[in-house]
Amino acid sequence: MDSGNIAWLLTAASLVLLMTPGLALFYGGMSRRKSVLNMMMMSFGAMAVVAVAWVLVGNAVSVGETVGGWFGNPGSDFLLLNSYPAGVGDGEGLISVGFGATFAIITTALISGSIADRAKFSAWMVFAFLWAILVYSPVSHWVWGGGI
C-alpha cells in the first residue's frame, strides 16, 4: 500500500472517530437535564468497549476466513495476531483494523439514542460489547468480508 492510501485511510478513520464525540454532544443536548451525563457516557463508553470487542474477535469475525459464508472464523485472527505479519513495515493490516473499528464504534453509539432514560449504564456496556460481536461483525462480514 502506498503512502497516499495510508494517509487517506488514517484521515478517514480519524474523521469517523470524531463523529462519536459529536454524537455524544448531540444526544446530550437532546436529552433531559438529569440524563445528559448518562447519554454522553453511553457514546464514550461505546468507544471503549467496542474497541476492545473489535480487537478481541470482532475483526476476525468481520474479515476472517469465512465459515459457511455467514461469519468469519473468530480464531483466524484472534487478538489481531495475524494482522501485522513479520517483515511488513507499513502497518497496512493494523490501519485497516482501526478503520473497521471506527465504523463499529459509531454504529454501536448510534443505538444509544434510542434508549435514552431507559437503561442503566452497566447494562448498556454489556449490550454494546455483545452487539458489536454478535450483530455488527457478522453483518460487516456479509458486506465487506466476502460473506453472503
DSSP file (Angstrom, degrees, kcal/mol; ACC not computed):
  #  RESIDUE AA STRUCTURE BP1 BP2  ACC     N-H-->O    O-->H-N    N-H-->O    O-->H-N    TCO  KAPPA ALPHA  PHI   PSI    X-CA   Y-CA   Z-CA
    1    1 A M              0   0    0      0, 0.0    91,-0.1     0, 0.0     2,-0.1   0.000 360.0 360.0 360.0 132.9    0.0    0.0    0.0
    2    2 A D     >  -     0   0    0      1,-0.1     4,-2.0     4,-0.0     3,-0.3  -0.318 360.0-104.4 -82.9 168.7    1.5    3.4   -0.9
    3    3 A S  H  > S+     0   0    0      1,-0.2     4,-2.5     2,-0.2     5,-0.2   0.801 117.6  57.9 -65.4 -30.2    1.8    6.3    1.4
    4    4 A G  H  > S+     0   0    0      2,-0.2     4,-2.2     1,-0.2    -1,-0.2   0.911 107.8  46.5 -65.6 -42.0   -1.1    8.2   -0.2
    5    5 A N  H  > S+     0   0    0     -3,-0.3     4,-2.5     2,-0.2    -2,-0.2   0.904 113.1  49.4 -65.4 -41.0   -3.5    5.3    0.5
    6    6 A I  H  X S+     0   0    0     -4,-2.0     4,-2.4     2,-0.2     5,-0.2   0.926 111.1  49.5 -64.1 -44.1   -2.3    5.0    4.1
    7    7 A A  H  X S+     0   0    0     -4,-2.5     4,-2.3     1,-0.2    -2,-0.2   0.910 112.6  47.2 -62.1 -42.3   -2.6    8.8    4.7
    8    8 A W  H  X S+     0   0    0     -4,-2.2     4,-2.9     2,-0.2     5,-0.2   0.904 111.3  50.8 -67.5 -39.8   -6.2    8.8    3.3
    9    9 A L  H  X S+     0   0    0     -4,-2.5     4,-2.4     1,-0.2    -2,-0.2   0.909 112.3  47.1 -64.1 -41.5   -7.2    5.7    5.4
   10   10 A L  H  X S+     0   0    0     -4,-2.4     4,-2.2     2,-0.2    -1,-0.2   0.895 113.2  49.0 -65.7 -39.9   -5.8    7.3    8.5
   11   11 A T  H  X S+     0   0    0     -4,-2.3     4,-2.3    -5,-0.2    -2,-0.2   0.936 112.7  46.9 -64.6 -46.5   -7.6   10.6    7.7
   12   12 A A  H  X S+     0   0    0     -4,-2.9     4,-2.3     1,-0.2    -2,-0.2   0.906 112.3  50.1 -63.3 -41.9  -10.9    8.9    7.0
   13   13 A A  H  X S+     0   0    0     -4,-2.4     4,-2.4    -5,-0.2    -1,-0.2   0.896 110.4  50.8 -63.8 -39.5  -10.6    6.8   10.2
   14   14 A S  H  X S+     0   0    0     -4,-2.2     4,-1.8     2,-0.2    -2,-0.2   0.910 110.4  48.7 -64.1 -42.2   -9.9    9.9   12.3
   15   15 A L  H  X S+     0   0    0     -4,-2.3     4,-0.6     2,-0.2    -2,-0.2   0.894 112.3  47.9 -66.5 -39.5  -12.9   11.7   10.8
   16   16 A V  H >< S+     0   0    0     -4,-2.3     3,-0.9     1,-0.2     4,-0.5   0.898 110.5  52.3 -67.5 -38.9  -15.2    8.8   11.5
   17   17 A L  H >< S+     0   0    0     -4,-2.4     3,-1.1     1,-0.3    -1,-0.2   0.849 103.3  58.5 -65.6 -32.8  -13.9    8.5   15.1
   18   18 A L  H 3X S+     0   0    0     -4,-1.8     4,-1.3     1,-0.2    -1,-0.3   0.670  91.3  71.8 -69.7 -15.8  -14.6   12.2   15.6
   19   19 A M  H <X S+     0   0    0     -3,-0.9     4,-2.4    -4,-0.6    -1,-0.2   0.809  87.6  64.0 -67.6 -28.3  -18.2   11.5   14.8
   20   20 A T  H <> S+     0   0    0     -3,-1.1     4,-2.3    -4,-0.5    -1,-0.2   0.936 102.9  44.0 -67.9 -47.6  -18.6    9.7   18.2
   21   21 A P  H  > S+     0   0    0      0, 0.0     4,-2.4     0, 0.0    -1,-0.2   0.889 114.1  52.9 -61.9 -35.2  -17.9   12.7   20.4
   22   22 A G  H  X S+     0   0    0     -4,-1.3     4,-2.3     2,-0.2    -2,-0.2   0.906 109.4  48.1 -62.9 -40.7  -20.2   14.8   18.1
   23   23 A L  H  X S+     0   0    0     -4,-2.4     4,-3.0     2,-0.2     5,-0.3   0.884 109.3  53.7 -65.9 -38.5  -22.9   12.2   18.6
   24   24 A A  H  X S+     0   0    0     -4,-2.3     4,-2.4     1,-0.2    -2,-0.2   0.921 110.8  45.9 -61.9 -43.9  -22.4   12.3   22.3
   25   25 A L  H  X S+     0   0    0     -4,-2.4     4,-2.0     2,-0.2    -2,-0.2   0.897 113.3  50.3 -65.6 -39.6  -22.8   16.0   22.4
   26   26 A F  H  X S+     0   0    0     -4,-2.3     4,-1.3     2,-0.2    -2,-0.2   0.947 113.7  43.4 -63.3 -49.6  -25.9   15.8   20.1
   27   27 A Y  H  X S+     0   0    0     -4,-3.0     4,-1.1     1,-0.2    -2,-0.2   0.869 112.1  54.8 -66.1 -35.8  -27.6   13.1   22.3
   28   28 A G  H  < S+     0   0    0     -4,-2.4     3,-0.3    -5,-0.3    -1,-0.2   0.887 109.3  47.6 -63.1 -38.4  -26.6   15.0   25.4
   29   29 A G  H  < S+     0   0    0     -4,-2.0    -1,-0.2     1,-0.2    -2,-0.2   0.749 111.6  50.6 -73.2 -24.0  -28.3   18.1   24.1
   30   30 A M  H  < S+     0   0    0     -4,-1.3    -1,-0.2    -5,-0.1    -2,-0.2   0.635 100.3  77.7 -88.2 -14.7  -31.4   16.2   23.1
   31   31 A S  S  < S-     0   0    0     -4,-1.1     5,-0.1    -3,-0.3    82,-0.0  -0.399  91.6 -83.5 -95.0 171.1  -32.0   14.5   26.4
   32   32 A R    >   -     0   0    0     -2,-0.1     3,-1.4     1,-0.1     4,-0.3  -0.269  44.3-105.9 -69.0 160.1  -33.4   15.8   29.7
   33   33 A R  G >  S+     0   0    0      1,-0.3     3,-1.0     2,-0.2     4,-0.3   0.843 116.8  54.7 -57.8 -38.2  -31.1   17.6   32.1
   34   34 A K  G 3  S+     0   0    0      1,-0.2    -1,-0.3     2,-0.1     4,-0.2   0.679 112.6  42.5 -73.5 -15.6  -30.8   14.8   34.6
   35   35 A S  G <> S+     0   0    0     -3,-1.4     4,-2.3     1,-0.1    -1,-0.2   0.212  79.2 103.1-117.0  16.9  -29.6   12.3   31.9
   36   36 A V  H <> S+     0   0    0     -3,-1.0     4,-2.4    -4,-0.3     5,-0.2   0.949  85.9  46.0 -62.4 -48.8  -27.2   14.4   29.9
   37   37 A L  H  > S+     0   0    0     -4,-0.3     4,-2.6     1,-0.2    -1,-0.2   0.909 112.6  50.5 -62.4 -42.4  -24.1   12.8   31.5
   38   38 A N  H  > S+     0   0    0     -4,-0.2     4,-1.8     1,-0.2    -1,-0.2   0.919 110.9  48.9 -62.2 -43.4  -25.5    9.3   31.1
   39   39 A M  H  X S+     0   0    0     -4,-2.3     4,-1.3     1,-0.2    -2,-0.2   0.914 113.4  46.1 -64.1 -42.3  -26.3    9.9   27.4
   40   40 A M  H  X S+     0   0    0     -4,-2.4     4,-2.3     1,-0.2    -1,-0.2   0.901 111.5  52.0 -67.8 -39.1  -22.8   11.2   26.8
   41   41 A M  H  X S+     0   0    0     -4,-2.6     4,-3.1     1,-0.2     5,-0.2   0.802 101.9  61.1 -68.7 -27.2  -21.1    8.4   28.7
   42   42 A M  H  X S+     0   0    0     -4,-1.8     4,-1.7     2,-0.2    -1,-0.2   0.917 108.4  43.3 -63.8 -40.9  -23.1    5.9   26.7
   43   43 A S  H  X S+     0   0    0     -4,-1.3     4,-1.3     2,-0.2    -2,-0.2   0.931 118.3  43.4 -69.2 -44.8  -21.4    7.2   23.5
   44   44 A F  H  X S+     0   0    0     -4,-2.3     4,-1.4     1,-0.2    -2,-0.2   0.867 112.3  53.7 -70.0 -34.7  -18.0    7.4   25.1
   45   45 A G  H  X S+     0   0    0     -4,-3.1     4,-2.7     1,-0.2     5,-0.3   0.870 103.9  56.6 -63.9 -36.4  -18.4    4.0   26.8
   46   46 A A  H  X S+     0   0    0     -4,-1.7     4,-2.2    -5,-0.2     5,-0.4   0.867 101.4  57.9 -62.8 -35.1  -19.2    2.5   23.4
   47   47 A M  H  X S+     0   0    0     -4,-1.3     4,-1.3     2,-0.2    -1,-0.2   0.933 112.8  39.3 -58.7 -45.1  -15.9    3.8   22.1
   48   48 A A  H  X S+     0   0    0     -4,-1.4     4,-1.8     2,-0.2    -2,-0.2   0.959 119.9  41.1 -71.8 -51.7  -14.0    1.9   24.8
   49   49 A V  H  X S+     0   0    0     -4,-2.7     4,-2.3     1,-0.2    -3,-0.2   0.863 116.0  48.4 -72.4 -35.3  -16.0   -1.4   24.9
   50   50 A V  H  X S+     0   0    0     -4,-2.2     4,-2.7    -5,-0.3    -1,-0.2   0.864 108.4  55.2 -72.8 -34.3  -16.5   -1.7   21.2
   51   51 A A  H  X S+     0   0    0     -4,-1.3     4,-2.0    -5,-0.4    -2,-0.2   0.925 110.9  45.2 -61.6 -42.7  -12.8   -1.1   20.5
   52   52 A V  H  X S+     0   0    0     -4,-1.8     4,-2.5     2,-0.2    -2,-0.2   0.923 113.6  49.3 -65.5 -44.1  -11.9   -3.9   22.9
   53   53 A A  H  X>S+     0   0    0     -4,-2.3     5,-2.5     1,-0.2     4,-2.1   0.886 110.4  51.6 -62.3 -38.3  -14.5   -6.2   21.3
   54   54 A W  I  <>S+     0   0    0     -4,-2.7     5,-2.4     4,-0.2     6,-0.3   0.901 112.1  45.4 -66.9 -40.4  -13.2   -5.4   17.9
   55   55 A V  I  <5S+     0   0    0     -4,-2.0    24,-0.5    -5,-0.2    25,-0.3   0.900 113.9  50.1 -69.7 -40.0   -9.6   -6.2   18.8
   56   56 A L  I  <5S-     0   0    0     -4,-2.5    23,-2.0    -5,-0.2    24,-0.3   0.991 141.5 -35.8 -63.5 -62.9  -10.6   -9.4   20.6
   57   57 A V  I  X5S+     0   0    0     -4,-2.1     4,-2.5    21,-0.2     5,-0.3   0.519 113.1  90.8-139.8 -14.3  -12.8  -11.1   18.0
   58   58 A G  I  ><S+     0   0    0     -5,-2.5     4,-1.9     1,-0.2    -4,-0.2   0.901  92.3  46.9 -59.3 -44.5  -14.8   -8.5   16.0
   59   59 A N  H  ><S+     0   0    0     -5,-2.4     4,-2.9     1,-0.2     5,-0.4   0.907 112.6  50.2 -64.4 -41.3  -12.2   -8.0   13.3
   60   60 A A  H  > S+     0   0    0     -6,-0.3     4,-1.7    17,-0.2    -2,-0.2   0.898 112.1  47.2 -64.7 -40.0  -11.7  -11.8   12.9
   61   61 A V  H  < S+     0   0    0     -4,-2.5    11,-2.7     2,-0.2    -1,-0.2   0.844 116.6  46.3 -68.2 -32.3  -15.4  -12.3   12.6
   62   62 A S  H  < S+     0   0    0     -4,-1.9    -2,-0.2    -5,-0.3    -3,-0.2   0.933 133.5   9.0 -77.7 -47.6  -15.7   -9.5   10.1
   63   63 A V  H  < S+     0   0    0     -4,-2.9    -3,-0.2    -5,-0.1    -2,-0.2   0.325 100.5 111.5-120.0   7.0  -12.8  -10.1    7.7
   64   64 A G  S  < S-     0   0    0     -4,-1.7     2,-0.1    -5,-0.4     3,-0.1  -0.077  84.9 -58.2 -75.1 179.1  -11.6  -13.6    8.7
   65   65 A E  S    S-     0   0    0      8,-0.3     8,-2.4     7,-0.1    -1,-0.2  -0.381  70.6-106.7 -58.9 129.9  -11.8  -16.8    6.8
   66   66 A T  E     -A   72   0A   0      6,-0.2     2,-0.6    79,-0.1     6,-0.2  -0.281  22.3-153.4 -68.8 143.4  -15.4  -17.4    6.1
   67   67 A V  E >> S-A   71   0A   0      4,-2.8     3,-1.3    -3,-0.1     4,-0.8  -0.887  82.3 -32.9-114.6  95.1  -17.4  -20.1    7.9
   68   68 A G  T 34 S-     0   0    0     -2,-0.6     4,-0.1     1,-0.3    -1,-0.1   0.639 106.1 -74.9  68.8  14.6  -20.2  -21.1    5.6
   69   69 A G  T 34 S+     0   0    0      2,-0.3    79,-1.7    78,-0.1    -1,-0.3   0.410 121.0  93.1  80.9  -3.8  -20.5  -17.6    4.2
   70   70 A W  T <4 S-     0   0    0     -3,-1.3     2,-0.3     1,-0.3    72,-0.2   0.859  94.7 -13.3 -93.7 -38.4  -22.2  -16.3    7.4
   71   71 A F  E  < S-A   67   0A   0     -4,-0.8    -4,-2.8    70,-0.1    -1,-0.3  -0.982  71.7 -94.6-157.7 163.0  -19.3  -15.0    9.5
   72   72 A G  E     -A   66   0A   0    -11,-2.7    -6,-0.2    -2,-0.3    -7,-0.1  -0.422  49.4 -92.6 -80.6 158.9  -15.5  -15.1    9.7
   73   73 A N    >   -     0   0    0     -8,-2.4     3,-1.7     1,-0.2     4,-0.5  -0.596  29.6-151.4 -71.8 115.3  -13.6  -17.6   11.8
   74   74 A P  T 3  S+     0   0    0      0, 0.0     3,-0.5     0, 0.0    -1,-0.2   0.778  94.8  54.5 -61.4 -25.3  -13.0  -16.0   15.2
   75   75 A G  T >  S+     0   0    0      1,-0.2     3,-0.5     2,-0.1    -2,-0.1   0.585  87.9  79.3 -83.2  -9.6   -9.9  -18.0   15.7
   76   76 A S  T <  S+     0   0    0     -3,-1.7    -1,-0.2     1,-0.2   -15,-0.0   0.803 116.7   7.5 -71.7 -27.6   -8.3  -16.9   12.4
   77   77 A D  T >  S+     0   0    0     -4,-0.5     3,-2.0    -3,-0.5    -1,-0.2  -0.143  82.3 170.9-145.7  42.8   -7.1  -13.5   13.7
   78   78 A F  G X  S+     0   0    0     -3,-0.5     3,-1.5     1,-0.3   -21,-0.2  -0.360  77.9   0.7 -60.0 132.0   -7.8  -13.6   17.5
   79   79 A L  G 3  S-     0   0    0    -23,-2.0    -1,-0.3   -24,-0.5   -23,-0.2   0.731 122.6 -78.3  57.6  25.9   -6.3  -10.6   19.2
   80   80 A L  G X  S+     0   0    0     -3,-2.0     3,-0.9   -25,-0.3     4,-0.5   0.765  85.1 149.3  60.4  29.1   -5.0   -9.4   15.8
   81   81 A L  T <  S+     0   0    0     -3,-1.5     3,-0.2     1,-0.2    -1,-0.1   0.768  75.0  37.4 -66.1 -24.5   -2.1  -11.9   15.9
   82   82 A N  T 3  S+     0   0    0      1,-0.1    -1,-0.2    -4,-0.1    -5,-0.1   0.388  94.8  84.5-105.9   2.6   -2.2  -12.2   12.1
   83   83 A S  S <  S+     0   0    0     -3,-0.9    11,-0.3     1,-0.3    10,-0.3   0.674  93.3  44.4 -80.3 -16.0   -2.9   -8.6   11.2
   84   84 A Y  S    S-     0   0    0     -4,-0.5    -1,-0.3     9,-0.2     3,-0.1  -0.696  81.9-163.9-128.3  80.5    0.7   -7.5   11.4
   85   85 A P    >   -     0   0    0      0, 0.0     3,-1.5     0, 0.0     6,-0.1  -0.258  32.1 -93.3 -66.0 151.4    2.8  -10.0    9.6
   86   86 A A  T 3  S+     0   0    0      1,-0.2     3,-0.1     3,-0.0     0, 0.0  -0.371 108.6  23.8 -63.9 138.0    6.6  -10.1   10.3
   87   87 A G  T 3  S+     0   0    0      1,-0.2     2,-0.7    -3,-0.1    -1,-0.2   0.333  89.3 114.4  90.5  -7.3    8.6   -8.1    7.8
   88   88 A V    <   +     0   0    0     -3,-1.5     3,-0.2     1,-0.1    -1,-0.2  -0.874  39.3 179.6 -99.1 116.0    5.8   -5.7    6.7
   89   89 A G        +     0   0    0     -2,-0.7    -1,-0.1     1,-0.2    -3,-0.0   0.610  64.3  69.4 -94.9 -12.8    6.7   -2.3    7.8
   90   90 A D  S    S-     0   0    0      1,-0.0    -1,-0.2   -89,-0.0    -2,-0.0   0.656  88.6-134.5 -86.7 -12.1    3.8   -0.1    6.7
   91   91 A G     >  +     0   0    0     -3,-0.2     4,-2.3    -6,-0.1     5,-0.2   0.771  47.5 154.0  71.2  26.6    1.2   -1.5    9.1
   92   92 A E  H  >  +     0   0    0      1,-0.2     4,-2.1     2,-0.2     5,-0.2   0.880  69.9  52.0 -55.8 -41.8   -1.5   -1.8    6.5
   93   93 A G  H  > S+     0   0    0    -10,-0.3     4,-1.9     1,-0.2    -1,-0.2   0.919 111.2  45.3 -63.7 -44.5   -3.3   -4.6    8.4
   94   94 A L  H  > S+     0   0    0    -11,-0.3     4,-2.3     2,-0.2    -1,-0.2   0.853 110.9  53.5 -69.9 -33.8   -3.5   -2.6   11.6
   95   95 A I  H  X S+     0   0    0     -4,-2.3     4,-2.2     2,-0.2    -1,-0.2   0.907 109.2  49.3 -65.9 -40.2   -4.6    0.5    9.9
   96   96 A S  H  X S+     0   0    0     -4,-2.1     4,-2.3    -5,-0.2    -2,-0.2   0.873 109.3  52.6 -65.4 -36.8   -7.4   -1.4    8.3
   97   97 A V  H  X S+     0   0    0     -4,-1.9     4,-2.2     2,-0.2    -2,-0.2   0.928 110.4  47.6 -63.0 -45.0   -8.3   -2.9   11.7
   98   98 A G  H  X S+     0   0    0     -4,-2.3     4,-1.8     2,-0.2    -2,-0.2   0.883 110.0  52.7 -63.0 -39.0   -8.5    0.6   13.1
   99   99 A F  H  X S+     0   0    0     -4,-2.2     4,-1.2     1,-0.2    -1,-0.2   0.922 111.3  45.9 -63.3 -44.8  -10.6    1.8   10.2
  100  100 A G  H  X S+     0   0    0     -4,-2.3     4,-1.9     1,-0.2    -1,-0.2   0.865 109.0  56.6 -65.4 -35.9  -13.1   -1.0   10.7
  101  101 A A  H  X S+     0   0    0     -4,-2.2     4,-2.5     1,-0.2    -1,-0.2   0.871 100.6  57.5 -64.8 -36.7  -13.2   -0.4   14.4
  102  102 A T  H  X S+     0   0    0     -4,-1.8     4,-2.3     1,-0.2    -1,-0.2   0.892 108.0  46.9 -63.2 -37.8  -14.2    3.3   13.9
  103  103 A F  H  X S+     0   0    0     -4,-1.2     4,-2.1     2,-0.2    -1,-0.2   0.880 111.0  51.4 -70.9 -36.8  -17.3    2.2   12.0
  104  104 A A  H  X S+     0   0    0     -4,-1.9     4,-1.9     2,-0.2    -2,-0.2   0.891 111.2  50.1 -63.6 -38.2  -18.2   -0.4   14.6
  105  105 A I  H  X S+     0   0    0     -4,-2.5     4,-2.5     2,-0.2    -2,-0.2   0.952 113.0  42.6 -66.2 -51.0  -17.9    2.2   17.3
  106  106 A I  H  X S+     0   0    0     -4,-2.3     4,-1.7     1,-0.2    -1,-0.2   0.870 113.0  53.8 -68.1 -34.7  -20.1    4.8   15.6
  107  107 A T  H  X S+     0   0    0     -4,-2.1     4,-0.7    -5,-0.2    -1,-0.2   0.916 112.7  43.2 -64.8 -41.9  -22.7    2.2   14.6
  108  108 A T  H >X S+     0   0    0     -4,-1.9     3,-0.9     1,-0.2     4,-0.6   0.894 111.0  54.8 -69.9 -39.6  -23.0    1.0   18.2
  109  109 A A  H >< S+     0   0    0     -4,-2.5     3,-0.8     1,-0.2     4,-0.5   0.821  98.0  64.5 -64.5 -30.0  -23.0    4.5   19.6
  110  110 A L  H >< S+     0   0    0     -4,-1.7     3,-0.9     1,-0.2     4,-0.3   0.827  94.4  60.8 -61.5 -30.8  -26.0    5.4   17.3
  111  111 A I  H X< S+     0   0    0     -3,-0.9     3,-1.9    -4,-0.7     4,-0.5   0.821  87.5  73.5 -66.0 -30.7  -28.1    2.8   19.2
  112  112 A S  G X< S+     0   0    0     -3,-0.8     3,-1.0    -4,-0.6    -1,-0.2   0.772  85.5  64.9 -60.3 -26.2  -27.7    4.7   22.5
  113  113 A G  G X  S+     0   0    0     -3,-0.9     3,-0.8    -4,-0.5    -1,-0.3   0.769  96.1  57.7 -66.6 -24.4  -30.1    7.5   21.3
  114  114 A S  G <  S+     0   0    0     -3,-1.9    -1,-0.2    -4,-0.3    -2,-0.2   0.625 107.1  47.0 -82.0 -11.9  -32.9    5.0   21.2
  115  115 A I  G X> S+     0   0    0     -3,-1.0     3,-2.1    -4,-0.5     4,-0.7   0.032  74.5 153.5-117.7  27.5  -32.6    4.0   24.9
  116  116 A A  T <4 S-     0   0    0     -3,-0.8    -3,-0.1     1,-0.3   -81,-0.0  -0.360  78.6  -2.1 -58.8 130.6  -32.3    7.5   26.4
  117  117 A D  T 34 S+     0   0    0      2,-0.2    -1,-0.3   -82,-0.2     3,-0.1   0.609 119.5  86.8  63.6  14.9  -33.5    7.4   30.1
  118  118 A R  T <4 S+     0   0    0     -3,-2.1     2,-0.3     1,-0.1    -2,-0.2   0.492  80.2  48.5-120.9  -6.5  -34.4    3.7   29.7
  119  119 A A  S  < S-     0   0    0     -4,-0.7    -2,-0.2     4,-0.0     2,-0.2  -0.973  73.3-116.6-139.9 150.2  -31.3    1.8   30.5
  120  120 A K     >  -     0   0    0     -2,-0.3     4,-2.0     1,-0.1     5,-0.1  -0.500  30.7-120.6 -77.2 154.2  -28.6    1.6   33.1
  121  121 A F  H  > S+     0   0    0      1,-0.2     4,-2.2     2,-0.2     5,-0.2   0.899 112.4  52.4 -63.6 -41.2  -25.0    2.4   32.0
  122  122 A S  H  > S+     0   0    0      1,-0.2     4,-1.8     2,-0.2    -1,-0.2   0.899 109.5  48.9 -64.6 -39.5  -23.7   -1.0   33.1
  123  123 A A  H  > S+     0   0    0      1,-0.2     4,-2.5     2,-0.2    -1,-0.2   0.882 109.7  53.3 -66.0 -36.8  -26.4   -2.8   31.0
  124  124 A W  H  X S+     0   0    0     -4,-2.0     4,-3.1     2,-0.2    -2,-0.2   0.907 106.4  52.3 -63.2 -41.9  -25.6   -0.6   28.1
  125  125 A M  H  X S+     0   0    0     -4,-2.2     4,-2.0     2,-0.2    -1,-0.2   0.909 111.4  45.8 -63.9 -41.8  -21.9   -1.5   28.2
  126  126 A V  H  X S+     0   0    0     -4,-1.8     4,-2.4     2,-0.2     5,-0.2   0.932 114.4  48.8 -64.7 -45.0  -22.7   -5.2   28.2
  127  127 A F  H  X S+     0   0    0     -4,-2.5     4,-3.2     1,-0.2     5,-0.3   0.925 110.2  51.0 -60.1 -45.4  -25.2   -4.8   25.4
  128  128 A A  H  X S+     0   0    0     -4,-3.1     4,-2.2     2,-0.2    -1,-0.2   0.906 110.9  48.6 -61.6 -42.6  -22.7   -2.7   23.3
  129  129 A F  H  X S+     0   0    0     -4,-2.0     4,-1.4    -5,-0.2    -1,-0.2   0.949 116.8  41.3 -61.6 -49.8  -20.0   -5.4   23.7
  130  130 A L  H  X S+     0   0    0     -4,-2.4     4,-3.3     1,-0.2     5,-0.4   0.885 113.8  52.4 -68.1 -38.8  -22.3   -8.2   22.7
  131  131 A W  H  X>S+     0   0    0     -4,-3.2     5,-2.4    -5,-0.2     4,-2.0   0.896 107.0  53.2 -65.1 -39.6  -23.9   -6.3   19.9
  132  132 A A  I  <>S+     0   0    0     -4,-2.2     5,-1.6    -5,-0.3    -1,-0.2   0.877 119.4  34.2 -63.3 -36.8  -20.6   -5.4   18.3
  133  133 A I  I  <5S+     0   0    0     -4,-1.4    -2,-0.2    -5,-0.2    -1,-0.2   0.916 126.2  35.8 -83.9 -46.0  -19.5   -9.1   18.3
  134  134 A L  I  <5S+     0   0    0     -4,-3.3    -3,-0.2    -5,-0.2    -2,-0.2   0.734 133.3  16.0 -86.7 -23.3  -22.8  -10.9   17.6
  135  135 A V  I  X5S+     0   0    0     -4,-2.0     4,-1.8    -5,-0.4     5,-0.2   0.780 124.9  42.4-114.5 -56.9  -24.6   -8.5   15.3
  136  136 A Y  I  ><S+     0   0    0     -5,-2.4     4,-2.8     1,-0.2     5,-0.2   0.929 112.1  52.0 -64.5 -46.3  -22.2   -5.9   13.8
  137  137 A S  H  ><S+     0   0    0     -5,-1.6     4,-1.9    -6,-0.3    -1,-0.2   0.915 111.5  44.3 -62.4 -46.3  -19.3   -8.2   13.0
  138  138 A P  H  > S+     0   0    0      0, 0.0     4,-2.0     0, 0.0    -1,-0.2   0.915 115.1  49.1 -64.1 -39.5  -21.3  -10.8   11.0
  139  139 A V  H  X S+     0   0    0     -4,-1.8     4,-1.9     1,-0.2    -2,-0.2   0.897 110.0  51.9 -65.3 -37.9  -23.2   -8.2    9.1
  140  140 A S  H  X>S+     0   0    0     -4,-2.8     4,-3.2    -5,-0.2     5,-1.0   0.869 107.4  53.4 -63.0 -36.4  -19.9   -6.5    8.3
  141  141 A H  H  X5S+     0   0    0     -4,-1.9     6,-2.1     3,-0.2     4,-0.7   0.896 107.3  51.0 -64.9 -39.8  -18.6   -9.8    7.1
  142  142 A W  H  <5S+     0   0    0     -4,-2.0    -2,-0.2   -72,-0.2    -1,-0.2   0.891 120.0  35.3 -63.3 -38.7  -21.6  -10.1    4.7
  143  143 A V  H  <5S+     0   0    0     -4,-1.9    -2,-0.2    -5,-0.1    -3,-0.2   0.941 138.9   7.8 -83.6 -50.0  -21.0   -6.6    3.3
  144  144 A W  H  <5S+     0   0    0     -4,-3.2    -3,-0.2    -5,-0.2    -2,-0.1   0.645 117.9  64.7-110.2 -18.9  -17.2   -6.2    3.3
  145  145 A G  S  <<S-     0   0    0     -5,-1.0    -3,-0.2    -4,-0.7    -4,-0.1   0.350 108.8-100.3 -96.2   7.8  -15.7   -9.6    4.2
  146  146 A G  S    S+     0   0    0     -5,-0.2    -4,-0.2    -4,-0.2    -5,-0.1   0.705  76.9 135.9  85.1  19.5  -16.8  -11.7    1.2
  147  147 A G              0   0    0     -6,-2.1   -77,-0.2    -7,-0.1    -5,-0.1   0.293 360.0 360.0 -77.5-148.5  -19.7  -13.4    3.0
  148  148 A I              0   0    0    -79,-1.7    -6,-0.1   -78,-0.0    -1,-0.1   0.523 360.0 360.0 -62.2 360.0  -23.2  -13.9    1.6
